[in-house]
Amino acid sequence: MTLVGLAVLGRGVLPVDTPLLHADDEGVLRGRSVFETLRVYAGTPFKLDEHLDRLAMSAERVQLPPPPRRELAAVAGDAIAAAAEPDATLRLLWIAGRERDSAPIGVALVSTLPPDLDAQRARGLRLAVLPWSPGALAGVKSTSYAANMAAQDEAIRAGADDALLVATDDTVLEAPTSNVWFREGDVLRTPSLELPILAGVTRAALRALAPGLGYEVEEGVYSLARLVGADEVFLSASIREVMPVVAVDGAELPCGPAAAALQNALRAAAGYPAGQ
């Protein structure tokens, strides 16, 4: 992805190569920063209010002051307009400054979309299972993201596209940057938010869309064996949208109708015709 737009609270739109942080900022030294990443469709950020809600929750969990919603939304709009990239990635950051009691830095970054998303969706993802012990900030979108990235890198080294994170008792949790779903007949199942996972905004959108497509949705605690034996498996995330899974640790899985139907419904909810 290439950075094409940058705006900062109190400073407005800036050149994308503008330095913003000090080496001794709390956000750099301690990782006391939170973020949200979302899709921009035709110049409009999708589910911005929901992402701002989650940003505020994450800020509270890492003991940052509440981010100013209206001002951050305005900064996001400025960055999108400056980028002139109608379909893009928007990232909002709320970053602790040099002193613990100093005002955080609010940043909006606009980047081009990953170039291979449609190719990945067409072929499906291959996942490698990795054991996972969530920390105290499970469910928080903190920039302390090294463990998630390490899991993803380990899966890629193993020849997969991404990781499937499971607890020590083989309970399915999530992927490093995505929520997990599987289909049994006309029922879509996804791990419960009572587990230490992220409450995905796209996950919530799919949950609302599924009944209109003829699918019931159930949340629960599911074993890896049950997922591998399902009729269909897929991931959901703001940037990836809906991604079918075709293998888990080498066990081949069928592509099914639910992922494609939900992908089309998600695009329609964002204002795009089916199939685009």
KOLMIGU-574721 format. One record per residue (C-alpha): residue in one letter; z negated, y, x negated. Coordinates in Angstrom, 2 decimals, m for minus. Each point is the difference from the previous one (the first is absolute). Layout:
BEGIN
A/Z/Y/X
...
END
This chain:
BEGIN
M/0.00/0.00/0.00
T/0.77/3.54/m1.17
L/m2.26/2.97/0.74
V/2.06/2.64/1.85
G/m2.60/2.22/1.68
L/m3.45/1.34/m0.92
A/m2.38/2.33/1.83
V/m3.67/0.77/m0.65
L/m2.67/1.49/2.22
G/m0.43/3.67/m0.84
R/3.06/0.07/m2.28
G/2.88/m0.99/2.26
V/3.20/m1.67/m1.15
L/0.22/m0.54/m3.77
P/2.58/m1.44/m2.40
V/m0.47/m3.77/m0.09
D/m0.92/0.04/m3.69
T/m2.88/2.47/0.45
P/m3.26/m1.19/m1.68
L/m2.78/m0.28/2.59
L/m2.99/m1.86/m1.46
H/m2.37/0.38/m2.93
A/m0.84/m2.98/m2.18
D/m3.67/0.37/0.92
D/0.49/0.29/3.78
E/m2.29/m2.34/1.96
G/3.11/m1.40/1.64
V/1.31/m1.05/m3.41
L/m3.22/m1.08/m1.74
R/m1.72/m1.64/2.97
G/2.80/m0.79/2.43
R/m1.71/2.12/2.67
S/3.21/0.67/1.90
V/1.58/m1.33/3.15
F/3.56/m0.13/1.25
E/2.35/m0.92/2.81
T/3.61/m1.14/m0.25
L/2.37/0.18/2.96
R/3.68/m0.02/0.93
V/2.00/3.10/0.78
Y/2.74/m0.68/2.55
A/2.66/2.70/0.45
G/m2.36/2.59/m1.44
T/m3.01/m0.98/2.14
P/m3.05/m1.82/m1.42
F/m0.75/m3.05/2.16
K/m3.52/m0.33/1.44
L/m1.27/2.96/m2.04
D/m3.09/0.49/2.18
E/m1.06/m3.61/m0.47
H/0.45/0.26/m3.76
L/m2.06/3.21/m0.08
D/m2.73/m1.81/1.98
R/m0.10/m2.75/m2.62
L/0.08/2.50/m2.85
A/m3.12/1.63/1.44
M/m1.72/m3.40/0.31
S/0.84/m0.85/m3.60
A/m1.24/3.41/m1.20
E/m3.33/m0.57/1.73
R/m0.37/m3.44/m1.61
V/0.44/1.42/m3.52
Q/m2.18/3.02/0.83
L/2.68/2.66/m0.07
P/m0.07/2.88/2.48
P/2.26/m0.39/3.05
P/3.62/0.87/m0.74
P/1.33/2.95/2.08
R/2.34/m1.71/2.47
R/2.05/2.96/1.16
E/0.50/1.38/m3.50
L/0.93/m3.40/m1.45
A/2.49/m0.57/2.82
A/1.56/3.40/m0.74
V/0.20/m0.76/m3.72
A/1.64/m3.34/0.82
G/2.60/1.80/2.11
D/0.67/2.45/m2.82
A/0.51/m2.80/m2.53
I/2.34/m1.87/2.35
A/2.07/3.12/0.63
A/0.20/0.76/m3.72
A/1.06/m3.56/m0.82
A/2.98/0.10/2.39
E/m0.23/m3.80/0.18
P/0.00/m0.93/3.71
D/m1.06/m3.62/m0.53
A/m2.71/m0.15/m2.62
T/m3.51/m0.94/m1.05
L/m2.84/2.47/0.53
R/m3.25/m0.37/m1.92
L/m3.05/2.14/0.76
L/m2.73/0.21/m2.65
W/m3.54/1.43/0.22
I/m1.16/0.12/m3.61
A/m3.47/0.83/m1.34
G/0.00/2.93/m2.45
R/m1.75/0.66/m3.32
E/m3.51/0.36/1.44
R/m1.50/m2.31/2.58
D/m0.64/2.92/2.36
S/3.36/1.74/m0.56
A/2.62/0.04/2.76
P/2.40/m2.95/m0.14
I/3.70/0.53/m0.59
G/2.32/m0.69/2.93
V/3.48/m1.17/m0.98
A/3.12/m1.10/1.89
L/2.61/m2.00/m1.92
V/3.42/m0.90/1.40
S/1.98/m2.74/m1.74
T/3.18/m1.90/0.64
L/m0.43/m3.39/1.67
P/0.02/m3.16/m2.13
P/3.67/m0.97/m0.26
D/m0.42/m3.72/0.69
L/m1.88/m0.05/3.32
D/2.94/m1.08/2.15
A/1.02/m2.67/m2.51
Q/m3.57/m1.35/m0.03
R/m0.06/m0.05/3.80
A/3.29/m1.89/0.12
R/m1.11/m2.75/m2.39
G/m3.74/m0.04/0.80
L/m2.97/0.16/m2.34
R/m1.49/m2.77/m2.10
L/m3.79/0.26/m0.35
A/m2.38/m1.44/m2.58
V/m3.54/m0.79/1.18
L/m2.75/1.70/m1.99
P/m3.78/m0.32/0.49
W/m1.55/3.34/0.91
S/m3.52/1.40/0.00
P/0.09/3.38/1.76
G/m2.24/2.72/m1.38
A/m2.21/2.54/1.71
L/3.00/2.22/0.79
A/1.99/m2.67/1.84
G/1.98/1.68/2.76
V/0.02/3.38/m1.78
K/3.24/1.55/m1.28
S/m1.48/1.04/m3.33
T/2.04/0.79/m3.09
S/m2.20/m2.59/m1.76
Y/2.87/m2.40/0.69
A/0.22/m1.86/m3.29
A/m1.24/m3.32/1.41
N/2.64/0.01/2.73
M/2.76/0.84/m2.48
A/m1.24/m2.68/m2.40
A/0.20/m2.57/2.82
Q/3.53/1.08/0.82
D/1.01/m0.16/m3.66
E/m1.49/m3.48/m0.37
A/2.00/m1.21/3.00
I/3.20/1.45/m1.44
R/m0.68/m1.71/m3.35
A/m0.30/m3.25/1.94
G/3.51/0.51/1.40
A/m1.00/1.35/3.41
D/0.65/3.38/1.63
D/m3.60/0.71/0.90
A/m3.49/m1.49/0.29
L/m1.78/m1.49/2.97
L/m3.71/0.69/m0.44
V/m2.42/m2.65/1.26
A/m3.79/m0.23/m0.07
T/m1.82/m2.73/m1.94
D/m0.11/m2.16/3.17
D/3.81/0.33/0.45
T/m0.30/2.58/2.78
V/3.17/2.08/0.11
L/m0.69/3.70/m0.62
E/3.02/2.20/m0.78
A/2.60/0.83/m2.63
P/m0.75/2.66/m2.65
T/1.79/2.72/1.99
S/0.76/m1.70/3.33
N/m1.57/m1.70/3.00
V/0.80/m3.65/0.75
W/1.25/m1.53/3.26
F/1.09/m3.45/1.14
R/1.49/m1.34/3.22
E/m0.95/m3.13/1.93
G/2.32/m0.27/2.99
D/m0.24/3.28/1.92
V/m3.29/1.02/m1.65
L/m0.12/2.30/m3.01
R/m3.13/m0.34/m2.09
T/m1.37/2.40/m2.61
P/m3.31/0.04/m1.89
S/m2.82/1.80/1.78
L/m1.08/3.45/m1.10
E/m3.51/m1.43/m0.22
L/1.23/m1.56/m3.25
P/0.10/2.19/m3.16
I/3.60/1.16/0.51
L/1.81/3.26/0.60
A/0.52/1.17/3.58
G/3.74/0.55/m0.38
V/1.64/2.74/2.04
T/3.18/m2.07/0.28
R/m2.15/m3.00/0.95
A/m1.38/2.00/2.94
A/3.50/1.14/0.99
L/1.28/m3.59/0.05
R/m3.02/m1.12/1.99
A/0.94/2.54/2.67
L/3.70/m0.90/m0.05
A/m0.32/m3.80/0.08
P/m0.87/m0.48/3.72
G/3.18/1.83/0.99
L/1.95/m2.58/m2.00
G/m1.69/m2.95/1.71
Y/m2.60/m0.74/m2.69
E/m3.74/m0.25/0.37
V/m2.06/1.24/m2.96
E/m3.25/m1.59/m1.15
E/m2.23/1.03/m2.88
G/m2.26/m2.51/m1.69
V/m1.04/m1.89/m3.10
Y/2.79/m2.33/m1.11
S/0.35/m2.54/m2.78
L/2.81/m0.06/m2.51
A/1.04/m3.44/1.26
R/0.44/1.37/3.51
L/2.16/2.87/m1.21
V/2.21/m2.28/m2.10
G/0.49/m2.24/3.04
A/1.02/2.88/2.29
D/3.37/0.52/1.66
E/0.50/3.28/m1.82
V/m1.84/2.25/m2.49
F/0.56/3.69/m0.73
L/m1.63/3.05/m1.57
S/m0.33/3.53/1.36
A/m0.43/3.30/m1.84
S/1.02/3.62/0.44
I/2.72/0.01/m2.66
R/1.12/m3.62/0.21
E/m0.25/0.00/3.82
V/0.35/m3.66/1.10
M/0.84/m2.51/m2.73
P/0.63/m3.70/0.69
V/m1.60/m2.53/m2.35
V/2.07/m3.04/m0.96
A/m2.38/m1.76/m2.41
V/m3.71/m0.18/m0.86
D/m0.81/m1.64/m3.35
G/3.35/m1.76/0.10
A/m0.45/m1.35/3.54
E/3.14/1.07/1.87
L/m0.42/1.78/3.33
P/2.56/0.69/2.72
C/1.19/3.47/0.90
G/m0.77/0.59/3.65
P/0.82/2.44/2.79
A/m3.26/1.96/0.12
A/0.41/1.86/m3.29
A/3.51/1.16/0.88
A/m1.01/1.01/3.53
L/m3.02/1.95/m1.23
Q/2.05/1.70/m2.73
N/2.49/1.22/2.60
A/m2.80/1.10/2.32
L/m1.74/1.88/m2.83
R/3.20/1.84/m0.88
A/0.55/0.83/3.68
A/m3.56/1.40/0.19
A/0.90/2.21/m2.97
G/3.05/1.27/1.87
Y/2.66/m2.20/m1.58
P/2.48/m2.13/1.98
A/m0.48/m3.76/m0.25
G/1.41/m1.48/m3.18
Q/m0.25/3.19/m2.08
END
